Amino acid sequence: MKSKTLVSIIPLAAALAFATPTTDIPFSPWTRAANAPILSPQGNTWESAGTFNPAVVFHDNKFVMLYRAQDSSGTSRLGYAESIDGLHFTRRPDPILFPEAAYEKDGGVEDPRLQKFGDAYYLTYTGYNKKDAQLCLATSRDLIHWERQGVILPAYKGNWNKGWTKSGAMVPEKINGKYWMYWLGTAGDKTDQMGLSWSTDLINWTEATTTPVLPRRPGKFDSRVVEPGPPPILTDRGIVLVYNGADDRLVYRTAVAVFDRNDPRKLLYRSEKPIFFPENEWEKVGQVPNVVFVEGMVQEKNRFLFYYGAADKYIGVAEAPVR
């Protein structure tokens, strides 16, 4: 049955977060494009417990989604689904990436993000072996067959990171002759904050700051976690990064940060209020309660589509007009 499109705009408090910042944000306030999940767990094998946290790109005239699928033992694999309209997806029967390397064994491959450079797609994902979680990279030309490039940000290393590494969101173009990537690390106080690294070859990365580039804010909706969402959008004046924030109760909401177009370290704007948050029952109840976690984004003509994991169990989609 076709999903119903919501006609109501998000509440005023969230809409106010879109008040004109110091630089342009290319999308207007969000609405949910579907009231129900667009992907849910199925069967009794590799995607029986959860289907969530998707990366989505437009490839060969269709929407292609790589999503995290979890079985009943908690092991994660990446599934593949495609769509003509961006709302109704058809899945492949088998995962396209599954735990093979030592840094993925028994835990899995998690939380994909996709960026294209030239003819190749670069997939950042979390490799988890039940002991450590580390940011990894794989490459492909067809989004189905993947070549592992290994761990690109090791755990327990860095200028301020003392724990795991996750969530690599690559800037879509070189800036000052370098590739740039926002990512998640764990600070000494056990909170998860955002870092920034640069590279000349997309394989070897150097940290760009001595402290988190986007730190947590005590007492706010992002007091405990500040985690990159989809790869950023480049505008004439800014690097627009949708990010996921969690408070001290680990309620996850969505926000926006804008960095300088010529200096990815320089913050220009940051949401004072979340722009998207759990509302529906399936976003509040699941494997992890009260979570919307945006990870995929596609611009389609005059709108953006934002794909998110809900309660670590389902996949939903929101939309926003292009400004």
N, C-alpha and C positions, 0 to 999 in steps of 0.2 A: 504494500500500500504506500502511496506517495506520502512523504512527510509533509506536515503542515508547516507553512512559513509563519513565523510570528509577526504580528503587526505592531506590537508594543516596543517602544524604545527602552533601553536599560534605564534604571531609575536615575532621577535627576542628579543625585550625589555622584554617581559614576559619570554621567554625561558632563558634569562640570570639570572633570579631569581633562576634558578635551579643550578647555579654554586655551586660546592661542598662546603657545609657548614662545620661547625666544627664537625658535626656528620652526620650519614647517613640519607638521605631521600629515602624511599623505592620505589618511583615512579618517572618516567621520565616526561617531559613536556606533558601537556594535549592536546587532540584533542576532538572535539565534536563527540560523537558516533552517533548522529542523528541531521539533519538540522532542523527538525520540533519538536514541543513538543511531548513527549511521553504520556502525559496526559493533557487534556484540560477540561474546564468547560462543563457541559452538563445538559440538562433538565431545569426545572424551579423551582426546590425545593432546597434541601440541598447543592448541589454542582453546582449551576447555575452561581455563580459570580466568583469563583476562585477555582482552584485545584493546590496547591503549597506546598513548604517546606516539602519534604518527608523524612521519615526514611525508610531505606531498609536493610533487612537482608536475608541471605540464610538459609532457614528452610525447612526440609522435601523435599529436592531436588528441591526446587523452590525458586525464588526470591519473597519475601513478602514485599510489600510497605504499610506503613501507611502514609497517606497524609492529610494535612490540606485542608478541603473543606469549602467554604464559600457560604452562601446564599445571596439573594439580600438585606437582612437587615443587613448584616455584621456579623452574628453569625457563628462561626466556629465549625465544628465537625471533627472527624477523620474517613476517609474512608480507606478501605482495598482493595488492588489489588494484584494479583500474576502473575508470568511470568515464563516461562521456559528458555527464552534466556536473560532476563534482559532488554529487549527493548520493547517488546510488552506485555502489561499488561491487564488482565481481572479484572474488578471491581465487588465487591459485590454490590447489589442494595441498601443496607442500611448502614449507618455509624456504626462503632463498638464502638465508644466512643462519647458521646454527653453531653451537659451541664446538670448536675444534682445537683452537690454540690453548696452550697451558693457562693463559691469562683469562680464558673464558670458561674453562671446564667446570661443570656442575652448577654454575650460576647462570651463565648465559650471555647473550648479546642483547643489549638494552638501548632504548631511547635514541633512535636514529635522527640525524639531521642531514640534509642533503644540500650540496652546492655544486654548481657546474662551472668548470673552467675549461675552455676550449671544447673538445669533443668528449671529455671525461667527466663523470660524476664522482664527487668526493663525499663519502659517507663517514661522518663522525658518529661514534657510538660508544657506549660504555661496555667494556669487557669486565665481567664479574666472575670470580672463581671461588665464591663463598668465603674468601678471605679479604681480597682487595678489589676495589672498583677503580678502573683506570680508563682514561680517554684514549680511544683507538681510532684507526683510520682504515678504510677499504676503498678501492676504486673500481669503476665499471664504466662501460660504454653503453650498456643496454639495460641497466638497473636490475638485472636478473643474475648475471654471473659476476662474482666479486673476487677481487684479489686483495688479500690482507696486506697492509703496510705496517702493521704492528702497533705497539703502544706509542703514542706521540706525546703524551704528558703523563709521566710516571707518577704514581701516588707517593706521598710523603716527601716530595721534593718541591723546591721553589722558594721564592722570596718570602712568602707569607703562608703558603699552603702547607698544612701539617698533616693532611689526611688524604682522602680519595680525590680523584679528578673525574669530571663528567661534563657533558653538555657543551660540546664545541660548536659554536655558531660562527661560521666564517663570513667575513665581509665579501660581497660579490665581486669586487674589483680591487686591483692593487692600489695602494695609496703610498705615495713617496717611494715607489719601487718595491714595496713589500706587501705580502699577504698578511691579513690580520684576523685574529680569532678571539672571540669572547668565550669564556668557559667558567665552570664552577669548581671551586676548591673549598677546603675546610680550614678555617683559621684556628689559631691557637685556643680560642674560647669555645671551640666545637660548633660554631655557627658556620653556615655555608654561604659564601660570598662570591662575587664575580671578579675574575681575573682577565687579563688581556696578554696575548702573545703575538709575535710576528714571525714570519718565515720568508725565505726566498725560494723555497722549493716545495712547500706544502707538507713536507715530511719532518723536517727538523725545525723545532720551534724554540724561540727565545722569549722569556718573560719581559714585558714592556714596562711594568710598574713595580715598585717595591712594596706597595700596599694594594688592597683590592681597588679595582678601577670603579666598581659600583658597590659600596659597602652596605651592610645592613643598617636599618634605622630603628633603634630601640623605641618601643611604644607604638610603632606603626604596623601596617599590614605586612611589611617585609622585614620584620624584626629578627626573624630566625633564618630565612632562606632568601637569597637573591640569585636567581638562576636564569641563564639565557634561554629564550624561547626559540623561534625560528631564526634562520639567518637574517641579518639586518637588511633593511631597505636603504638604498642610497638615494638621497635627494641632492639638489644643487647646493644646499646649505648644511646638510646633516646626515649622520648615520643613525637611522631610526631603528631601535632595537626593542621589540616586544619581549618582556621578561616575565618570569613567574616568581611571585613572592609568597612567602609563608610567614605567619605570625608565630607567637610562642605556643599556640595551640595546634600548630601545623595545619591551619586552614590555608589552602592555596588559592590565590587570586592572581589576576593578570594586570600588568602595568606597562608603561612605556618609558624608555630613556632615549635621549638624543645626544649623540656625541658630535664633535666638530668634524666636518667633512674632510679637513686636511690634517687632523690630529685625533686619531681614534681614542686617545687617552683623555681627552678634554671633554668633560660633561657639560652640556648646555642646558638640558632640561630633564626633569624627572617627575613622574606622576605623584601628586600629593595624595590622591585617592586611587583605588583600583578602578580599572575600566571594565572589568569582567570578573564574575565571581560565581560560586556555586549557587544555583537556584532550584533546579529540578531535582526530584528525588533520586534519580540515577546519577546525579553529580554529587549527591550528599551521602549515598549509601552504596558501598561496594567493598573492594578489598582494603582500600584506605579511604576513610570518610572525608567529605568536604574538600574535594580536589577538582579544580579545573586546571589543566596543565597544557598550555598552548605550545605546539612543537612544529606544526606545518603551516605554510602560508603560500597562497597562489593569488596573483592578480589576474583576474579574468575580466577583460574589457573595462567596464566602469565600476567594478567592485573588487574588493579583496575577500578571499575566503580564508578563514582561520580554523585550523583543525586541532582538536584538543583531546587529551585523555581525560576521562571523568571517573573519579573515585577508583583509579587504577584498575578499571574493569571494562569500560566502554570507550567509544570514540564519538565525539560530537563535532559539529561545525557551526561556526558563527560567520556572519558576513558584515561588511561595512562598505558604504559607497566611497569611491575615490574622491578625494577633495580636489 
